[in-house]
Amino acid sequence: MDLAANSGDLLWCFSQVKGTVEEDVTEADIISCVEFNGDGELLATGDKGGRVVIFQRDQASKGCDASHSGEYNVYSTFQSHEPEFDYLKSLEIEEKINKIRWLKRCNAAHFLLSTNDKTVKLWKVSEKRKRAEGFNLRDETGTLMHDLSSITSLRVPVVKPMDLMVEASPRRVFANAHTYHINSISINSDWMTFLSADDLRINLWHLEVTDQSFNIVDIKPANMEELTEVITAAEFHPTECHLFVYSSSKGTIRLCDMRSQALCDKHAKMFEEPEDPANRSFFSEIISSISDVKFSHNGRYLLTRDYLSLKVWDLHMDSKPVESYPVHEYLRSKLCALYENDCIFDKFECAWSGNDRYVMTGSYNNFFRIFDRETRRDVTLEANRESLKPRQVLKPRRVCTSGKRKKDEISVDCLDFNKKILHTAWHPTENIVSLAATNNFYLFQGRD
């Protein structure tokens, strides 16, 4: 049932889009992650070229009406990771940014973690509005003077205002701890430690210690031929610093308690839904793989995304999900074609709204889906810069699976699988969502 078809539900309006309009998109410009900071005033995006772009909410628009209050403009851009080469294994290490996580703000500067396949970095983003002038031993450019005989008097340096300059500087580099590709980083609620997860191991780091990490999960078998599953995502509980979860390619979610033992190979709980024998097929194991897992803000629920659906799990019940939402069930009949073009391996992210009432995820054809957990209504919307105007209300989209197609519907055979929304983020307190579509990122705003 459509979310926007009933009075009292959210209407979603186009706010803005950032990115180029060229048809030929370079690989380096493809956005690989999006993340709001704790108060939603900053939004960071990472791309396959190793760059991080931070957008800041326009302070002048915050006091305006709802249709103008979501404007974000470029605040800082920096190169986070460079391409490297592992000479021991003769492998190239891509510069692509896999994940970005913001730290809690404790002074005037902002701090964030960014990671590629092998290395996590802690960045400090700070503003400079003043500079010192009138040095005795340096010239106007700051270069040290060689001829000191020209100095005839001593000056007292003065601090003068300058145009705003935003600096990004690396504070810590957490490297050499992962044999396999890092897929997740998550900051603990103690704000002193964080985890990094690759295909087979999860490590625990202290933010002040770069040369040592503790291995807290290791699922690597003694014989790699016996490998049956890999870790796909991991996240800390939002308030309980000893709890974390990780998901696997077999469709299971394991809740671990670090108080019980140092190596959390034995989980405290395992969440797994029994497979329906009627839906068993060659692709069952592939589409059951969980691509993302997120705790709700209140810490009571888990949101997971597999290839065809979103599921909400109650931490108190591990036998089955309490809610299940089909995302694009109409693709079940297309799994063979999706396997051949590798789309079946796409990893879609999911997001909670700030009040945990709504959940969101992406799909193909630049569609994204929003589900209302209270009313059980949902809507399919499209991020398409050609047909969107500022503050335009988005029309719900429908996919037709049968031969007869209505005017506003699109046939499942006409979906563009090269256009996909894999990365999504929801503002922590407001109904503002950010979506990454290839080299563009969109902002949409919900209003009652």
ZIHUSUL-V725727 format. One record per run of one state. SS is the DSSP state (h for helix, s for strand, l for the rest). FROM is the first residue (numbers start at 1). TO is the last residue. If there is no record, write none. Layout:
# ZIHUSUL-V725727
SS&FROM&TO / SS&FROM&TO
This chain:
# ZIHUSUL-V725727
l&1&1 / s&2&2 / l&3&10 / s&11&18 / l&19&26 / h&27&29 / l&30&30 / s&31&36 / l&37&41 / s&42&47 / l&48&50 / s&51&57 / l&58&58 / h&59&61 / l&62&65 / h&66&68 / l&69&71 / s&72&79 / l&80&83 / s&84&86 / l&87&90 / s&91&93 / l&94&98 / s&99&102 / l&103&109 / s&110&115 / l&116&119 / s&120&133 / l&134&137 / s&138&138 / l&139&143 / s&144&144 / l&145&147 / h&148&150 / l&151&157 / s&158&174 / l&175&183 / s&184&187 / l&188&192 / s&193&197 / l&198&200 / s&201&206 / l&207&213 / s&214&218 / l&219&223 / h&224&226 / l&227&230 / s&231&236 / l&237&242 / s&243&248 / l&249&252 / s&253&257 / l&258&268 / s&269&271 / l&272&276 / h&277&279 / l&280&283 / h&284&288 / l&289&291 / s&292&295 / l&296&300 / s&301&305 / l&306&308 / s&309&314 / l&315&322 / s&323&326 / l&327&328 / h&329&340 / l&341&342 / h&343&345 / l&346&349 / s&350&352 / l&353&357 / s&358&362 / l&363&363 / s&364&364 / l&365&366 / s&367&372 / l&373&377 / s&378&382 / l&383&384 / h&385&387 / l&388&392 / s&393&393 / l&394&397 / s&398&400 / l&401&408 / s&409&411 / h&412&414 / l&415&419 / s&420&426 / l&427&431 / s&432&437 / l&438&439 / s&440&447 / l&448&448
